[in-house]
Amino acid sequence: MAFKPANNIQDLQYFGEFGGVNPSISDSSTYTFLSAKTMFDTFEGNADGCYLYSRHSTPSNLYLGQALAAMEGTETANVTASGMGAITSVLMQLCGAGDHIVSSRTIYGGTYAFLKNFTPRFNIETSFVDITKMDVVEAAITPKTKVLYCESVSNPLLEVADIVGLSALAKKHNLKLVVDNTFSPLSISPAQLGADVVIHSLTKFINGSSDTVGGVICGSQEFIDDLRNVNDGACMLLGATMDSLRAASILKNLRTLHIRMQQHSLNGMYLAEKFEKDGLKTVYPGLASHPSHELFKTMMNKKYGFGGMLTLDVGSLEKANALMELMQKQNLGYLAVSLGFYKTLFSAPGSSTSSEIPVEEQKAMGLSDGLIRFSIGLDADIERTYTMMKACMKELKILE
Ligand SMILES: *Cc1c(COP(=O)(O)O)cnc(C)c1O
């Protein structure tokens, strides 16, 4: 039977302290114990259901974690203060001095900067590879490699990772496959395809209202327990803890994710097809021209489509900037980084979200100056949006 992530979320039943239809928010940093012995046991990690201190866990954070674990089909999950809080905790937990990581070269700029500039301080080295080439990935693995890292759909080039293939490689070489699924919640379920750990920035589609940062790590009970361990757990010790009030608000937004993703995908597909027909260089995993279109189809939960992210190459940075400014003036969206908002967001990744990546490397991976990354919004009338965007492109002579 097909994996149904939204059903899994919906089937969880929560009640608040007074029978509320939403769980009560636990607004406390610390918790009382009826006996001193239970407090000791909790520190030792042996008192199930007891709360200790909110950097460790809180009822509100556990509710949200439980829903996200249900969505990804993992045993459990731990929510974090941001996506980077999730990514850095996972990598610091899995790797120590002398270890090596094989990572996709097209990843979120912050993750790239962390692996390129920060982890070498701890003698953790990373090889960046073209993740779509299995032979290249395997050739980069050394006896020191501990982690294979990628994004299901990469930022910003929308390359698609063959998670089944990468999982086979990870098993063969005894590595952990860590997948950042921020661009494709519900559409792709990496743990069902063999990923060991699935990460999201909740800041994007999952929360969807661009009012907070947040992150999650979905994985086995054993791994999440390790992350929370008071003696050597990266989540506990690095301290990227989500606040309970935020956990409660993100859980409420998660309720509509399945509807939002369908609309983002519908709108993304519509615009991608139109712009490609108009002769623009369009990258969208839903287009037959996308190099990984067939691969995406083998991995996807069909109902949620190919997502809300697409890129257009309009030829030069000047044209890209002029188009983005004009579209914002026409209220077609905002010139802003981030994604997953109800409103369309656009930015030129080469000079913003991926500026951490040196220009030569940007060129090598196909990140051109004129590239605009779009997070397509929930527009109710996407035909009108298209007509208005096209008019902007004509005005700037990007289209005839
Ligand atoms: C935004 C983003 C992150 C970082 O998440 P924050 O919540 O901003 O810390 C990581 N990975 C991807 C793919 C992202 O888009």
The ligand as an SDF file (V2000), in Angstrom:
LIG
                    3D

 15 15  0  0  0  0  0  0  0  0999 V2000
   16.2100   27.3610    4.6980 C   0  0  0  0  0  0  0  0  0  0  0  0
   16.8690   26.0520    4.5070 C   0  0  0  0  0  0  0  0  0  0  0  0
   17.6720   25.5190    5.5120 C   0  0  0  0  0  0  0  0  0  0  0  0
   17.9830   26.2700    6.7900 C   0  0  0  0  0  0  0  0  0  0  0  0
   16.8560   26.3980    7.5920 O   0  0  0  0  0  0  0  0  0  0  0  0
   16.6770   27.5970    8.6860 P   0  0  0  0  0  0  0  0  0  0  0  0
   15.3540   27.2800    9.2680 O   0  0  0  0  0  0  0  0  0  0  0  0
   16.7450   28.8810    7.9400 O   0  0  0  0  0  0  0  0  0  0  0  0
   17.8000   27.4480    9.6480 O   0  0  0  0  0  0  0  0  0  0  0  0
   18.2280   24.2780    5.3000 C   0  0  0  0  0  0  0  0  0  0  0  0
   18.0110   23.5880    4.1680 N   0  0  0  0  0  0  0  0  0  0  0  0
   17.2480   24.0690    3.1760 C   0  0  0  0  0  0  0  0  0  0  0  0
   17.0510   23.2680    1.9450 C   0  0  0  0  0  0  0  0  0  0  0  0
   16.6520   25.3240    3.3070 C   0  0  0  0  0  0  0  0  0  0  0  0
   15.9060   25.8050    2.3110 O   0  0  0  0  0  0  0  0  0  0  0  0
  1  2  1  0
  2  3  1  0
  2 14  2  0
  3  4  1  0
  3 10  2  0
  4  5  1  0
  5  6  1  0
  6  7  2  0
  6  8  1  0
  6  9  1  0
 10 11  1  0
 11 12  2  0
 12 13  1  0
 12 14  1  0
 14 15  1  0
M  END
$$$$
